[in-house]
Amino acid sequence: MSVSLMACAQETPKVKHKKAVPAAKSNAKAVKFANAMDPICHMPTEPEMKDTAVYKNKTYGFCSVYCKDEFKKNPEKYVQK
């Protein structure tokens, strides 16, 4: 007997999140993101996030390249109005 599981195309894919590693002392300024949560997977944003996108002069932070790329496909879908 075999079981086949189909995922809904609208579900957010499982993304492996990396634990935030404390940044070494740096002269870089902490980034203030326009979003408090990653709009794709809903992970809270942190100033150390390196995956970012600028849309309408606002910087958005993402937990992964995947989430950033999904946002860039249709930013209006994810931007709060």
N, C-alpha and C positions, 0 to 999 in steps of 0.2 A: 504494500500500500504506500503510495507516495502522496505527499501534500505539497501543493504549490502555493506560495504566498505572493500576492501581487501588491505592490505599494501604490498608493494613490499618487498620481502625477503632481498633485498639489501639495503633498507633504514636503516638509523641509528635510533634505537629506541629512544623514548622520555625518557630522563633521568632527574630526578628531581635534579637540582643543588642546593646545599646549598650555602648561602651567606658566604663568607669568614669572619670569626670572628677574630678580631685582637688577635694575640697570646699574652699570658701573658709573662712577662719577663722570659727568659729562657737562659740557657747556651748553648743550642743546636745551631749548625751552620745552616745557611740557605742552603738549598740544591740547587745546580745548575743542572737543568735537561737537558738532551740531546735534549729534545723537547720543543719548545716554545708553542705548542698547543697540547691538548689531541688528539692523532691520531684517536680516535674513534668518539668523538662528536665535536671536533674542538674548545673546550673551552680553553682559554689561561691558561697556567700553572702558578702557583704561588708557591713561596718557602714554603708556609705553607701546601701544599697538602700532605696528609698522605698516599694516595694510590700510591705506587710506585712499579716498577718492574725493575730489573737489567737484561740487555740483552747485551751480548758481552762487559762486563765491563763498560756499560753506564747505568745511572739511568734515567728512564723515569717516569714522573709524570702524574697522572690521577685524574679526578674530582670525580670518584666514583669507588667502588669495581667492578661494572659491566664493566666499561670501561677497568679497569686493567685486568679483567678476559678475556675479548674479545681479548685484545692485546696478552695475554699469549698463546692463542690458536694458533696464527699464527703471531709471531712478524715480520717475514720477509715481510709480507704484508704491515706493517705499518712503518717500519724503512726506513728512507731516505738513499739512497745509494750514 
